[in-house]
Amino acid sequence: SAAMLRPRGGVLVSRFVIRRAIEAVPGLAHHQGVQTQPGCIDVKIVATSTADIEPHLLRVLDHADMNVRVSLVPEIKPQGGGHKVPLVVSEVSQAA
């Protein structure tokens, strides 16, 4: 299911675990994590301050066993004509 992410080790991780870790980082207005390949997640963030959020984000995601790429963006737009932005999504096949 798209509710799971595939870390480097191959054991599926709930996207809600990742979402809660990201939401624990202070200074975020919006965020979105997207997994396009196993063992890697791209996290887009809209910050509420100029504080350096990336080190804190990397620290809270350290347990996830994934390479984390962080991008600071001015806004995160819904895709596909929808109105909601999913907070964490996986585009990776869930098959073993």
C-alpha positions in Angstrom: 0.0 0.0 0.0 1.1 3.6 -0.6 0.9 4.0 3.2 4.2 2.3 3.6 7.8 3.5 2.7 10.7 1.2 1.8 14.0 2.0 3.7 17.4 0.7 2.7 17.0 -2.5 4.7 13.7 -3.4 2.9 11.5 -3.6 6.0 8.4 -1.5 5.3 7.9 1.6 7.5 4.6 3.4 8.0 4.4 6.8 6.4 2.7 8.0 9.6 5.9 7.3 11.6 7.8 9.5 9.2 5.1 12.1 9.2 5.1 12.3 13.0 8.9 12.7 13.1 8.8 15.5 10.5 5.9 17.2 12.4 8.1 17.2 15.6 10.5 19.7 14.0 9.8 23.2 15.1 9.6 26.0 12.5 7.7 24.2 9.7 4.7 25.8 8.1 4.2 22.9 5.6 6.0 19.8 4.6 5.8 16.9 2.1 7.9 13.7 2.0 8.0 11.8 -1.3 9.8 8.5 -1.8 10.6 7.9 -5.5 13.1 5.1 -4.9 13.8 2.6 -2.1 16.0 3.8 0.7 15.5 7.5 -0.1 13.0 10.2 0.8 12.8 13.8 -0.5 11.4 16.2 2.0 10.1 19.6 0.9 9.6 22.2 3.6 8.1 25.6 3.9 9.7 27.2 7.0 8.1 29.7 9.4 11.4 31.1 10.3 15.0 31.4 9.0 16.3 28.9 11.6 18.4 26.1 10.1 15.8 23.3 10.1 17.7 20.8 8.0 20.0 19.4 10.8 17.0 19.0 13.1 15.0 17.2 10.3 17.9 14.9 9.5 18.3 14.1 13.2 14.6 13.1 13.7 14.7 11.0 10.5 17.9 9.2 11.4 16.1 6.1 12.6 14.3 5.7 9.3 17.3 4.0 7.5 16.9 6.2 4.5 18.9 8.9 2.7 17.1 12.1 3.3 17.2 15.1 0.8 15.8 18.3 2.1 14.6 21.2 -0.1 13.4 24.6 1.2 10.6 25.7 -1.0 8.3 28.8 -1.0 5.1 26.7 -1.2 3.9 23.1 -1.8 1.1 22.8 -4.3 -1.4 19.9 -4.7 -0.8 17.7 -7.7 -3.3 16.3 -10.1 -5.9 19.0 -9.7 -6.7 18.1 -6.1 -7.0 20.5 -3.2 -5.0 18.6 -0.5 -1.3 18.0 -0.3 -0.5 14.5 1.0 2.1 14.9 3.7 4.1 11.7 3.0 3.7 9.6 -0.1 5.5 6.7 -1.7 5.8 6.2 -5.5 7.8 2.9 -4.9 6.3 -0.5 -5.5 5.4 -2.2 -2.2 6.2 -5.7 -3.7 9.2 -7.4 -2.1 
